[in-house]
């Protein structure tokens, strides 16, 4: 999975992509995406990106529901 890739730029792209998918399609499997992202939130380089993606996902998916 791209979220677990050894390369930081690949992980960052995956994180951002999940946020974009939620924004565009207003859907996400929250039971999968949120825990996967939360597992990365303490990464010193990607933590802010993770928090932004989680906020986007929750805002756009819940706004649709």
Long-range contacts (C-beta under 8 A, 24 or more apart in sequence): 1-36, 3-36, 3-37, 3-39, 3-40, 8-45, 8-46, 11-40, 11-43, 11-46, 12-46, 12-49, 15-40, 15-46, 15-49, 15-50, 15-53, 16-49, 16-53, 18-53, 18-57, 19-52, 19-53, 19-56, 19-57, 22-56, 22-57, 22-60, 22-61, 23-56, 23-60, 26-60, 26-61, 26-63, 26-64, 27-61, 27-64, 28-57, 28-61, 30-57, 30-58, 30-61, 33-57, 34-58
